Amino acid sequence: MKDLDKHTCRIALVQAEPVLFNKQESLKKALGYIEEAARNKAELIVFPELFIPGYPVGMNFGFSVGKRTEPGREDWKRYYDASVVAGGEEFIQLASEAKKRGAYISIGFSERDAVGGTLYNSNAIFEPDGTYKVHRKLKPTGSERLVWGDADKYFFPVTETPWGPIGSLICWESYMPLARVALYQKGITIYISPNTNDNPEWQATIQHIAIEGKCYFINSDMIIRKESYPEDLNTKAEIAALPDIVCRGGSCIIDPYGHYVTDPVWDEETVIYAELDMDLPAACKMEHDAVGHYARPDVLQLVVSDR
C-alpha cells in the first residue's frame, strides 16, 4: 500500500450514469472509471448515490395509498434482484480494486439484506487495504420508503485516512441537522454526499454545510436519461412522463470556507479532479468549531445511538 501525503488529497469525483436495474453492468462501468481515476493518480474516488444498480427516479412500483399492483411488484422484484449484498461478489471486486489502486473508493448501492427481504439505500467506503465500512440511509425520503427501509445499523461510520476521518450522509440525510452534528463530533474533514439533488437550492445547502462543519463537502450526483430505463419494465406510463434528462448532475466540491473548489457540472458524464489542501479544515476552525470552542455543551448536547 502506497504512502499518502496527509497534507494533500487528490480526488476523482465521478459524475456518471448507472446502468439501471443491472448490477453487473453498473459494476463494470464503476470499475472502468476506477481504472481511469487511478491512471490520473486519484487517491479518493467517489461515486453517486445508488450507483449500483441505479436510482429509479420517477417510479412508484405500483404503490398507491392502501393499494399495490402485481406488475409493480414484478418491477420491484427485478430491482431487488439487481441489488447488492454487502460482502458479496461485487464487494469482493471493489475491495480488490481499492487494494490494487491504493485508493479509497466511495460508492452508493442498493443493499439487499442477506437474510430478510428488505432493501437499504447504502454507501460503502473501501480502503486501500481492502476493508470497507457501510452506511445505511437513516430515513429514506418521501416515496423512497416504498423501496428502501430505515437503517437498523451502520448509522455513522467513519473511515480513518491520512487526511483525517471521512464520513458520508446520503442525499436528504444532510437536511437532518443532528445527523450532520453526529459526523462533526467524529471530526470529519471530508464529508461525502452521494445524492440525486439537481435542484439549485441544494447548492446553497452544501455551501452552508461546508462552512458549518469546516470540512470539504463532496457533492456527488449522477446523470440519468429517460432513454436509459429498461424498455421492458411494466410501469411504462410513469417513465414516459419523465423529462429527457431525469437527473442533471451538478457534482462539485466545496471547501471549508464554502467556496467552490470545482464548479457544478451539469448534463454530462465526466470525472472531476481536484487537489484538496487538507491543512485547511483544521486551520478554518480557528474562529469557529461547531462541536468545540464554538459549542455550549453545558446548554446543548447530542446523544447518538451509534451501533
C-alpha positions in Angstrom: 0.0 0.0 0.0 1.5 3.3 -1.1 2.1 6.1 1.4 -0.3 9.0 1.0 0.6 12.7 1.7 -1.5 13.8 4.7 -1.4 17.4 3.5 -2.9 16.9 0.1 -5.7 14.6 -1.2 -6.2 14.0 -4.9 -9.8 13.3 -5.5 -11.7 11.9 -8.5 -15.4 12.7 -8.4 -17.3 10.5 -10.9 -20.5 12.0 -12.3 -21.8 9.2 -14.4 -25.0 7.4 -15.4 -25.5 3.9 -13.8 -26.9 1.0 -15.9 -30.4 1.0 -14.5 -31.6 -2.4 -13.0 -28.3 -4.1 -13.9 -25.8 -4.6 -11.2 -23.2 -6.4 -13.3 -23.1 -3.6 -15.9 -23.2 -0.9 -13.3 -20.2 -2.5 -11.5 -18.4 -2.9 -14.8 -18.9 0.8 -15.5 -17.6 1.7 -12.0 -14.5 -0.5 -12.4 -13.8 1.3 -15.7 -14.0 4.7 -14.0 -11.8 3.5 -11.1 -9.1 2.4 -13.6 -9.3 5.8 -15.3 -9.1 7.7 -12.0 -6.2 5.6 -10.9 -4.3 6.4 -14.1 -4.8 10.0 -13.2 -3.3 9.4 -9.7 -6.6 9.7 -7.7 -6.3 8.8 -4.0 -10.0 9.1 -3.2 -12.6 8.1 -5.9 -16.2 9.0 -5.3 -19.4 7.7 -7.0 -23.0 8.9 -6.6 -26.0 7.6 -4.7 -27.3 4.1 -5.6 -24.8 3.8 -8.5 -25.4 0.0 -8.4 -27.9 -0.7 -9.8 -29.1 2.9 -10.3 -31.7 5.2 -8.9 -35.2 4.6 -10.4 -36.3 8.2 -10.4 -40.0 8.7 -11.0 -41.1 5.1 -10.5 -43.6 4.1 -7.9 -43.6 0.3 -8.4 -47.4 0.2 -8.5 -47.8 1.6 -5.0 -50.7 4.0 -4.0 -52.2 4.6 -0.6 -53.5 1.3 0.5 -53.0 -0.4 -2.9 -50.4 -2.1 -5.0 -50.2 -3.9 -8.3 -48.7 -7.1 -9.4 -46.9 -5.5 -12.4 -45.3 -3.0 -10.0 -44.4 -5.9 -7.7 -42.6 -7.6 -10.6 -40.6 -4.4 -11.3 -39.7 -4.1 -7.6 -38.5 -7.7 -7.5 -36.4 -7.0 -10.6 -34.7 -4.1 -8.7 -34.4 -6.3 -5.6 -32.6 -9.0 -7.6 -30.2 -6.3 -9.0 -29.4 -5.0 -5.5 -26.2 -6.0 -3.7 -25.4 -8.0 -0.6 -22.7 -6.3 1.4 -19.6 -8.6 1.4 -20.8 -10.4 -1.7 -19.2 -10.9 -5.1 -19.5 -7.2 -6.1 -17.9 -6.1 -2.8 -15.0 -8.5 -3.3 -14.3 -7.0 -6.7 -14.5 -3.4 -5.4 -12.3 -4.2 -2.4 -9.7 -5.8 -4.7 -9.7 -2.7 -6.8 -9.2 -0.4 -3.8 -6.3 -2.6 -2.8 -4.8 -2.8 -6.3 -5.1 1.0 -6.8 -4.0 2.0 -3.3 -7.1 4.3 -3.1 -10.2 4.9 -1.1 -13.4 4.3 -3.0 -16.8 5.6 -2.0 -19.8 4.2 -3.9 -23.6 4.1 -3.4 -25.5 0.9 -3.8 -28.9 -0.6 -3.2 -28.2 -3.0 -0.4 -30.1 -6.3 -0.2 -30.3 -7.7 3.3 -28.5 -11.1 3.3 -31.3 -12.7 5.4 -34.5 -10.8 5.1 -36.4 -9.1 2.2 -35.5 -5.5 3.0 -33.5 -3.2 0.8 -31.4 -0.3 2.1 -30.1 2.8 0.4 -26.5 2.4 1.3 -23.0 3.8 0.7 -19.7 1.9 1.2 -16.2 3.3 1.6 -13.5 0.8 0.6 -9.9 1.3 2.0 -6.6 0.6 0.3 -6.1 -2.5 2.5 -9.3 -4.0 1.1 -11.5 -3.4 4.2 -14.7 -1.4 4.0 -17.4 0.3 6.0 -21.1 0.6 5.0 -23.5 3.4 5.9 -27.3 2.8 5.6 -29.5 5.8 4.9 -31.3 6.7 8.2 -34.6 7.7 6.7 -35.5 7.2 3.0 -37.1 10.4 1.6 -40.8 10.5 0.7 -41.8 7.7 -1.6 -38.3 6.2 -1.3 -39.8 4.4 1.7 -41.8 2.2 -0.7 -38.4 0.7 -1.9 -35.9 1.0 1.0 -36.2 0.6 4.7 -34.9 2.7 7.6 -31.3 2.0 8.6 -31.2 -0.5 11.5 -27.4 -0.3 11.9 -24.4 1.3 10.3 -25.6 4.8 11.3 -22.5 7.0 11.4 -19.4 5.0 10.4 -16.2 7.0 9.6 -13.1 5.9 7.8 -9.8 6.9 9.2 -7.5 8.2 6.5 -4.2 10.1 6.4 -6.3 13.2 5.8 -8.5 12.7 8.8 -11.8 10.9 9.3 -14.1 10.6 6.2 -17.9 10.0 6.5 -21.0 10.1 4.4 -24.6 11.2 4.6 -26.8 10.2 1.7 -28.9 12.8 -0.1 -31.5 14.4 2.2 -29.9 13.0 5.3 -27.9 16.2 5.0 -31.2 18.0 5.8 -31.1 16.3 9.2 -29.2 18.8 11.4 -28.5 16.3 14.2 -27.1 13.7 11.7 -24.7 16.3 10.5 -23.6 17.1 14.0 -23.1 13.3 14.7 -20.5 13.4 11.9 -18.9 16.7 13.1 -18.5 15.1 16.5 -16.3 12.4 14.9 -14.0 15.1 13.4 -14.7 14.5 9.8 -12.5 16.5 7.4 -14.2 15.2 4.2 -18.0 15.0 4.1 -19.1 12.8 1.2 -22.7 13.3 -0.1 -23.9 10.7 -2.6 -27.2 12.2 -3.8 -29.7 12.8 -6.6 -30.2 16.6 -5.9 -30.0 18.5 -9.1 -32.2 21.4 -7.8 -30.5 24.8 -7.5 -31.4 25.2 -3.8 -29.2 22.2 -3.0 -26.1 24.3 -3.9 -26.9 26.7 -1.1 -27.3 23.8 1.3 -23.9 22.3 0.5 -22.1 25.6 0.9 -23.7 26.1 4.3 -22.7 22.6 5.5 -19.1 23.0 4.4 -18.9 26.3 6.4 -20.8 24.8 9.4 -18.7 21.7 9.6 -15.4 23.3 8.4 -14.9 20.3 6.1 -14.7 19.6 2.4 -18.2 18.8 1.0 -18.1 16.3 -1.9 -21.3 16.7 -3.8 -21.6 13.5 -5.8 -24.6 13.5 -8.1 -25.4 11.5 -11.3 -26.8 11.7 -14.8 -30.0 9.7 -15.6 -31.6 9.8 -19.0 -35.2 8.7 -19.7 -33.9 6.6 -22.6 -31.8 4.6 -20.2 -34.7 2.9 -18.4 -35.2 -0.7 -19.5 -37.8 -0.9 -22.2 -39.4 -4.0 -20.8 -40.4 -2.5 -17.4 -44.1 -2.8 -16.6 -44.7 0.7 -15.4 -44.1 2.4 -18.8 -46.6 5.3 -18.3 -44.8 6.9 -15.4 -41.4 6.7 -17.2 -42.9 8.2 -20.3 -43.9 11.3 -18.3 -40.3 12.0 -17.2 -38.1 14.7 -18.9 -35.4 13.5 -21.3 -32.7 14.2 -18.7 -34.2 12.9 -15.5 -31.2 13.9 -13.3 -28.9 16.7 -14.5 -26.0 16.1 -12.0 -24.4 19.2 -10.6 -21.5 17.5 -8.9 -18.9 19.7 -7.3 -16.5 20.2 -4.4 -16.8 22.9 -1.7 -14.0 23.9 0.6 -14.4 24.6 4.3 -14.9 28.3 3.6 -17.9 27.5 1.5 -16.1 28.3 -1.8 -16.3 26.1 -4.9 -13.1 24.2 -5.4 -14.8 22.9 -8.6 -17.9 24.4 -10.1 -21.0 22.3 -10.6 -21.1 20.3 -13.8 -24.5 19.8 -15.5 -25.9 17.4 -18.1 -22.8 15.3 -18.8 -20.8 12.3 -17.7 -17.4 13.3 -16.5 -14.7 12.8 -13.9 -13.9 15.9 -11.8 -10.4 16.0 -10.4 -9.1 18.3 -7.7 -6.2 18.6 -5.2 -7.6 19.2 -1.7 -5.5 21.2 0.8 -6.0 19.0 3.9 -4.4 21.6 6.2 -7.5 23.8 5.6 -10.2 22.0 7.7 -8.2 22.5 10.9 -7.0 26.0 10.1 -10.6 27.1 9.4 -11.6 26.2 12.9 -9.5 28.9 14.5 -12.6 31.1 14.9 -15.4 28.6 14.5 -15.6 24.9 15.6 -19.2 23.8 15.9 -18.5 21.0 18.2 -15.6 22.5 20.0 -14.9 26.1 21.2 -18.0 27.4 19.4 -20.3 25.0 21.2 -22.0 25.1 24.5 -22.2 21.5 25.8 -23.4 22.8 29.2 -26.6 24.0 27.3 -26.9 21.8 24.2 -25.9 18.1 23.9 -26.4 15.5 21.2 -26.8 11.9 22.3 -26.1 9.4 19.5 -27.2 5.7 19.4 -24.4 4.6 17.1 -24.5 0.9 16.5 
